[in-house]
């Protein structure tokens, strides 16, 4: 379950959505972790892989946006 600590709160929201769990934006990280690990049919390996994919996608997207902003900045100079 330590893998759930790697990433951001927003990643846990995406994971909960992917797992079709009912959640709301006021939930804390601890509450989200408990919701995910306590869900019926919890499969640690599946959840771990999904979480890693979600975190990786978010990081790739952030890097792409950062590169686009840098490129835009260079064009305006």
N, CA, C and O atoms as CSV, one atom per row, in Angstrom:
chain,resi,resn,atom,element,x,y,z
A,1,UNK,N,N,0.819,-1.199,0.000
A,1,UNK,CA,C,0.000,0.000,0.000
A,1,UNK,C,C,0.859,1.257,0.000
A,1,UNK,O,O,0.341,2.352,-0.215
A,2,UNK,N,N,2.145,1.123,0.234
A,2,UNK,CA,C,3.020,2.288,0.254
A,2,UNK,C,C,3.027,3.015,-1.092
A,2,UNK,O,O,3.301,4.213,-1.156
A,3,UNK,N,N,2.729,2.295,-2.145
A,3,UNK,CA,C,2.712,2.909,-3.474
A,3,UNK,C,C,1.693,4.039,-3.569
A,3,UNK,O,O,1.853,4.944,-4.388
A,4,UNK,N,N,0.653,4.000,-2.747
A,4,UNK,CA,C,-0.362,5.058,-2.790
A,4,UNK,C,C,0.180,6.377,-2.256
A,4,UNK,O,O,-0.413,7.430,-2.492
A,5,UNK,N,N,1.289,6.331,-1.546
A,5,UNK,CA,C,1.909,7.549,-1.042
A,5,UNK,C,C,2.753,8.250,-2.090
A,5,UNK,O,O,3.165,9.394,-1.905
A,6,UNK,N,N,3.006,7.561,-3.188
A,6,UNK,CA,C,3.807,8.142,-4.267
A,6,UNK,C,C,2.854,8.773,-5.267
A,6,UNK,O,O,2.098,8.075,-5.943
A,7,UNK,N,N,2.892,10.038,-5.353
A,7,UNK,CA,C,1.977,10.736,-6.249
A,7,UNK,C,C,1.261,11.836,-5.505
A,7,UNK,O,O,1.674,12.251,-4.422
A,8,UNK,N,N,0.203,12.292,-6.089
A,8,UNK,CA,C,-0.556,13.416,-5.532
A,8,UNK,C,C,-1.982,12.997,-5.221
A,8,UNK,O,O,-2.457,11.937,-5.627
A,9,UNK,N,N,-2.631,13.864,-4.493
A,9,UNK,CA,C,-4.034,13.646,-4.129
A,9,UNK,C,C,-4.883,13.485,-5.389
A,9,UNK,O,O,-5.771,12.635,-5.450
A,10,UNK,N,N,-4.597,14.306,-6.380
A,10,UNK,CA,C,-5.360,14.234,-7.628
A,10,UNK,C,C,-5.209,12.861,-8.289
A,10,UNK,O,O,-6.136,12.385,-8.945
A,11,UNK,N,N,-4.053,12.227,-8.120
A,11,UNK,CA,C,-3.848,10.889,-8.676
A,11,UNK,C,C,-4.767,9.876,-7.998
A,11,UNK,O,O,-5.281,8.963,-8.645
A,12,UNK,N,N,-4.969,10.043,-6.693
A,12,UNK,CA,C,-5.865,9.143,-5.961
A,12,UNK,C,C,-7.316,9.338,-6.396
A,12,UNK,O,O,-8.088,8.380,-6.436
A,13,UNK,N,N,-7.688,10.577,-6.721
A,13,UNK,CA,C,-9.038,10.828,-7.239
A,13,UNK,C,C,-9.235,10.111,-8.577
A,13,UNK,O,O,-10.276,9.498,-8.813
A,14,UNK,N,N,-8.237,10.196,-9.437
A,14,UNK,CA,C,-8.329,9.523,-10.738
A,14,UNK,C,C,-8.405,8.011,-10.531
A,14,UNK,O,O,-9.193,7.328,-11.185
A,15,UNK,N,N,-7.586,7.497,-9.622
A,15,UNK,CA,C,-7.596,6.061,-9.342
A,15,UNK,C,C,-8.958,5.616,-8.812
A,15,UNK,O,O,-9.490,4.595,-9.247
A,16,UNK,N,N,-9.513,6.369,-7.887
A,16,UNK,CA,C,-10.836,6.037,-7.341
A,16,UNK,C,C,-11.889,6.044,-8.449
A,16,UNK,O,O,-12.777,5.191,-8.467
A,17,UNK,N,N,-11.792,6.995,-9.365
A,17,UNK,CA,C,-12.722,7.056,-10.493
A,17,UNK,C,C,-12.558,5.827,-11.381
A,17,UNK,O,O,-13.543,5.211,-11.788
A,18,UNK,N,N,-11.308,5.474,-11.678
A,18,UNK,CA,C,-11.036,4.299,-12.516
A,18,UNK,C,C,-11.577,3.017,-11.884
A,18,UNK,O,O,-11.988,2.095,-12.589
A,19,UNK,N,N,-11.573,2.968,-10.556
A,19,UNK,CA,C,-12.058,1.790,-9.837
A,19,UNK,C,C,-13.561,1.859,-9.559
A,19,UNK,O,O,-14.115,0.998,-8.875
A,20,UNK,N,N,-14.210,2.891,-10.096
A,20,UNK,CA,C,-15.657,3.100,-9.915
A,20,UNK,C,C,-16.057,3.213,-8.447
A,20,UNK,O,O,-17.073,2.661,-8.024
A,21,UNK,N,N,-15.250,3.933,-7.682
A,21,UNK,CA,C,-15.542,4.154,-6.270
A,21,UNK,C,C,-16.164,5.529,-6.096
A,21,UNK,O,O,-15.747,6.495,-6.735
A,22,UNK,N,N,-17.152,5.610,-5.238
A,22,UNK,CA,C,-17.802,6.899,-4.968
A,22,UNK,C,C,-16.912,7.714,-4.041
A,22,UNK,O,O,-16.523,7.261,-2.964
A,23,UNK,N,N,-16.600,8.927,-4.484
A,23,UNK,CA,C,-15.747,9.816,-3.697
A,23,UNK,C,C,-16.164,11.254,-3.964
A,23,UNK,O,O,-16.895,11.542,-4.912
A,24,UNK,N,N,-15.684,12.150,-3.110
A,24,UNK,CA,C,-15.937,13.568,-3.355
A,24,UNK,C,C,-14.644,14.342,-3.125
A,24,UNK,O,O,-13.705,13.844,-2.504
A,25,UNK,N,N,-14.616,15.548,-3.630
A,25,UNK,CA,C,-13.400,16.363,-3.632
A,25,UNK,C,C,-12.945,16.802,-2.240
A,25,UNK,O,O,-11.833,17.306,-2.085
A,26,UNK,N,N,-13.791,16.617,-1.232
A,26,UNK,CA,C,-13.405,17.022,0.119
A,26,UNK,C,C,-12.630,15.927,0.853
A,26,UNK,O,O,-12.154,16.153,1.966
A,27,UNK,N,N,-12.499,14.760,0.255
A,27,UNK,CA,C,-11.817,13.642,0.916
A,27,UNK,C,C,-10.325,13.913,1.056
A,27,UNK,O,O,-9.690,14.484,0.169
A,28,UNK,N,N,-9.788,13.490,2.185
A,28,UNK,CA,C,-8.353,13.634,2.430
A,28,UNK,C,C,-7.608,12.471,1.779
A,28,UNK,O,O,-8.215,11.501,1.325
A,29,UNK,N,N,-6.292,12.587,1.742
A,29,UNK,CA,C,-5.469,11.517,1.179
A,29,UNK,C,C,-5.694,10.220,1.952
A,29,UNK,O,O,-5.863,9.157,1.354
A,30,UNK,N,N,-5.695,10.309,3.284
A,30,UNK,CA,C,-5.893,9.114,4.112
A,30,UNK,C,C,-7.248,8.468,3.842
A,30,UNK,O,O,-7.350,7.244,3.763
A,31,UNK,N,N,-8.278,9.283,3.703
A,31,UNK,CA,C,-9.618,8.760,3.428
A,31,UNK,C,C,-9.664,8.086,2.061
A,31,UNK,O,O,-10.270,7.026,1.906
A,32,UNK,N,N,-9.026,8.699,1.078
A,32,UNK,CA,C,-8.988,8.105,-0.259
A,32,UNK,C,C,-8.245,6.771,-0.242
A,32,UNK,O,O,-8.689,5.804,-0.862
A,33,UNK,N,N,-7.113,6.717,0.468
A,33,UNK,CA,C,-6.362,5.461,0.571
A,33,UNK,C,C,-7.223,4.368,1.198
A,33,UNK,O,O,-7.254,3.236,0.716
A,34,UNK,N,N,-7.923,4.719,2.281
A,34,UNK,CA,C,-8.791,3.745,2.946
A,34,UNK,C,C,-9.929,3.298,2.035
A,34,UNK,O,O,-10.292,2.122,2.021
A,35,UNK,N,N,-10.487,4.229,1.282
A,35,UNK,CA,C,-11.556,3.905,0.345
A,35,UNK,C,C,-11.059,2.902,-0.694
A,35,UNK,O,O,-11.732,1.915,-0.992
A,36,UNK,N,N,-9.883,3.165,-1.235
A,36,UNK,CA,C,-9.328,2.320,-2.294
A,36,UNK,C,C,-8.956,0.938,-1.757
A,36,UNK,O,O,-9.351,-0.079,-2.326
A,37,UNK,N,N,-8.197,0.904,-0.663
A,37,UNK,CA,C,-7.740,-0.388,-0.141
A,37,UNK,C,C,-8.855,-1.186,0.521
A,37,UNK,O,O,-8.764,-2.410,0.617
A,38,UNK,N,N,-9.894,-0.520,0.972
A,38,UNK,CA,C,-11.002,-1.205,1.620
A,38,UNK,C,C,-12.134,-1.566,0.690
A,38,UNK,O,O,-13.153,-2.107,1.120
A,39,UNK,N,N,-11.961,-1.268,-0.585
A,39,UNK,CA,C,-13.046,-1.535,-1.533
A,39,UNK,C,C,-13.202,-3.034,-1.776
A,39,UNK,O,O,-12.252,-3.810,-1.669
A,40,UNK,N,N,-14.426,-3.406,-2.104
A,40,UNK,CA,C,-14.721,-4.809,-2.400
A,40,UNK,C,C,-13.955,-5.211,-3.651
A,40,UNK,O,O,-13.957,-4.486,-4.646
A,41,UNK,N,N,-13.312,-6.344,-3.602
A,41,UNK,CA,C,-12.563,-6.813,-4.758
A,41,UNK,C,C,-11.234,-6.108,-4.942
A,41,UNK,O,O,-10.677,-6.121,-6.040
A,42,UNK,N,N,-10.710,-5.488,-3.883
A,42,UNK,CA,C,-9.428,-4.786,-3.962
A,42,UNK,C,C,-8.346,-5.756,-4.404
A,42,UNK,O,O,-8.158,-6.810,-3.796
A,43,UNK,N,N,-7.643,-5.397,-5.453
A,43,UNK,CA,C,-6.532,-6.193,-5.976
A,43,UNK,C,C,-5.301,-5.293,-5.957
A,43,UNK,O,O,-5.191,-4.361,-6.754
A,44,UNK,N,N,-4.381,-5.578,-5.045
A,44,UNK,CA,C,-3.236,-4.687,-4.856
A,44,UNK,C,C,-2.401,-4.544,-6.120
A,44,UNK,O,O,-1.989,-3.435,-6.460
A,45,UNK,N,N,-2.147,-5.632,-6.816
A,45,UNK,CA,C,-1.306,-5.574,-8.013
A,45,UNK,C,C,-1.961,-4.731,-9.109
A,45,UNK,O,O,-1.299,-3.898,-9.729
A,46,UNK,N,N,-3.240,-4.941,-9.346
A,46,UNK,CA,C,-3.968,-4.154,-10.345
A,46,UNK,C,C,-3.970,-2.678,-9.965
A,46,UNK,O,O,-3.696,-1.810,-10.793
A,47,UNK,N,N,-4.281,-2.409,-8.710
A,47,UNK,CA,C,-4.346,-1.028,-8.234
A,47,UNK,C,C,-2.979,-0.363,-8.323
A,47,UNK,O,O,-2.872,0.806,-8.694
A,48,UNK,N,N,-1.943,-1.107,-7.983
A,48,UNK,CA,C,-0.573,-0.579,-8.047
A,48,UNK,C,C,-0.212,-0.208,-9.487
A,48,UNK,O,O,0.361,0.853,-9.734
A,49,UNK,N,N,-0.546,-1.079,-10.428
A,49,UNK,CA,C,-0.256,-0.805,-11.839
A,49,UNK,C,C,-1.056,0.382,-12.363
A,49,UNK,O,O,-0.526,1.225,-13.087
A,50,UNK,N,N,-2.331,0.444,-11.996
A,50,UNK,CA,C,-3.164,1.580,-12.404
A,50,UNK,C,C,-2.596,2.886,-11.857
A,50,UNK,O,O,-2.503,3.881,-12.576
A,51,UNK,N,N,-2.221,2.874,-10.589
A,51,UNK,CA,C,-1.683,4.072,-9.944
A,51,UNK,C,C,-0.395,4.516,-10.636
A,51,UNK,O,O,-0.207,5.704,-10.900
A,52,UNK,N,N,0.487,3.566,-10.929
A,52,UNK,CA,C,1.744,3.898,-11.609
A,52,UNK,C,C,1.476,4.514,-12.978
A,52,UNK,O,O,2.160,5.456,-13.378
A,53,UNK,N,N,0.496,3.993,-13.692
A,53,UNK,CA,C,0.132,4.530,-15.005
A,53,UNK,C,C,-0.431,5.939,-14.881
A,53,UNK,O,O,-0.091,6.818,-15.673
A,54,UNK,N,N,-1.287,6.155,-13.895
A,54,UNK,CA,C,-1.892,7.473,-13.674
A,54,UNK,C,C,-0.818,8.503,-13.350
A,54,UNK,O,O,-0.820,9.602,-13.905
A,55,UNK,N,N,0.100,8.150,-12.449
A,55,UNK,CA,C,1.179,9.069,-12.065
A,55,UNK,C,C,2.076,9.346,-13.271
A,55,UNK,O,O,2.447,10.492,-13.521
A,56,UNK,N,N,2.421,8.299,-14.016
A,56,UNK,CA,C,3.263,8.466,-15.199
A,56,UNK,C,C,2.616,9.352,-16.249
A,56,UNK,O,O,3.280,10.204,-16.840
A,57,UNK,N,N,1.328,9.157,-16.484
A,57,UNK,CA,C,0.604,9.984,-17.455
A,57,UNK,C,C,0.580,11.447,-17.023
A,57,UNK,O,O,0.780,12.346,-17.839
A,58,UNK,N,N,0.334,11.676,-15.734
A,58,UNK,CA,C,0.294,13.052,-15.231
A,58,UNK,C,C,1.658,13.717,-15.393
A,58,UNK,O,O,1.745,14.865,-15.828
A,59,UNK,N,N,2.708,13.002,-15.047
A,59,UNK,CA,C,4.057,13.569,-15.158
A,59,UNK,C,C,4.416,13.851,-16.613
A,59,UNK,O,O,5.017,14.882,-16.914
A,60,UNK,N,N,4.054,12.950,-17.512
A,60,UNK,CA,C,4.314,13.161,-18.942
A,60,UNK,C,C,3.567,14.384,-19.450
A,60,UNK,O,O,4.112,15.182,-20.212
A,61,UNK,N,N,2.324,14.524,-19.025
A,61,UNK,CA,C,1.514,15.667,-19.432
A,61,UNK,C,C,2.112,16.966,-18.899
A,61,UNK,O,O,2.182,17.963,-19.618
A,62,UNK,N,N,2.543,16.952,-17.637
A,62,UNK,CA,C,3.158,18.149,-17.058
A,62,UNK,C,C,4.433,18.520,-17.806
A,62,UNK,O,O,4.689,19.700,-18.047
A,63,UNK,N,N,5.227,17.529,-18.172
A,63,UNK,CA,C,6.470,17.777,-18.901
A,63,UNK,C,C,6.174,18.339,-20.294
A,63,UNK,O,O,6.866,19.242,-20.765
A,64,UNK,N,N,5.142,17.799,-20.949
A,64,UNK,CA,C,4.758,18.290,-22.275
A,64,UNK,C,C,4.319,19.750,-22.200
A,64,UNK,O,O,4.706,20.566,-23.036
A,65,UNK,N,N,3.511,20.071,-21.196
A,65,UNK,CA,C,3.042,21.447,-21.016
A,65,UNK,C,C,4.222,22.374,-20.734
A,65,UNK,O,O,4.295,23.475,-21.278
A,66,UNK,N,N,5.141,21.927,-19.885
A,66,UNK,CA,C,6.319,22.729,-19.557
A,66,UNK,C,C,7.154,23.002,-20.814
A,66,UNK,O,O,7.641,24.115,-21.013
A,67,UNK,N,N,7.315,21.978,-21.655
A,67,UNK,CA,C,8.085,22.132,-22.889
A,67,UNK,C,C,7.387,23.090,-23.852
A,67,UNK,O,O,8.040,23.909,-24.499
A,68,UNK,N,N,6.060,22.986,-23.947
A,68,UNK,CA,C,5.308,23.891,-24.817
A,68,UNK,C,C,5.410,25.330,-24.334
A,68,UNK,O,O,5.550,26.251,-25.139
A,69,UNK,N,N,5.341,25.523,-23.032
A,69,UNK,CA,C,5.466,26.875,-22.475
A,69,UNK,C,C,6.854,27.439,-22.740
A,69,UNK,O,O,7.000,28.618,-23.066
A,70,UNK,N,N,7.865,26.602,-22.602
A,70,UNK,CA,C,9.241,27.033,-22.853
A,70,UNK,C,C,9.409,27.401,-24.330
A,70,UNK,O,O,10.051,28.398,-24.663
A,71,UNK,N,N,8.827,26.590,-25.200
A,71,UNK,CA,C,8.894,26.848,-26.638
A,71,UNK,C,C,8.185,28.158,-26.982
A,71,UNK,O,O,8.691,28.955,-27.772
A,72,UNK,N,N,7.026,28.372,-26.391
A,72,UNK,CA,C,6.262,29.604,-26.612
A,72,UNK,C,C,7.058,30.811,-26.125
A,72,UNK,O,O,7.082,31.855,-26.778
A,73,UNK,N,N,7.699,30.662,-24.992
A,73,UNK,CA,C,8.493,31.746,-24.422
A,73,UNK,C,C,9.656,32.100,-25.352
A,73,UNK,O,O,9.965,33.277,-25.540
A,74,UNK,N,N,10.291,31.097,-25.925
A,74,UNK,CA,C,11.407,31.335,-26.838
A,74,UNK,C,C,10.937,32.026,-28.119
A,74,UNK,O,O,11.658,32.850,-28.683
A,75,UNK,N,N,9.734,31.691,-28.576
A,75,UNK,CA,C,9.197,32.320,-29.780
A,75,UNK,C,C,8.897,33.798,-29.576
A,75,UNK,O,O,9.050,34.598,-30.499
A,76,UNK,N,N,8.474,34.162,-28.380
A,76,UNK,CA,C,8.098,35.549,-28.116
A,76,UNK,C,C,9.302,36.442,-27.831
A,76,UNK,O,O,9.176,37.666,-27.805
A,77,UNK,N,N,10.460,35.839,-27.618
A,77,UNK,CA,C,11.649,36.659,-27.324
A,77,UNK,C,C,12.308,37.174,-28.567
A,77,UNK,O,O,13.316,37.876,-28.486
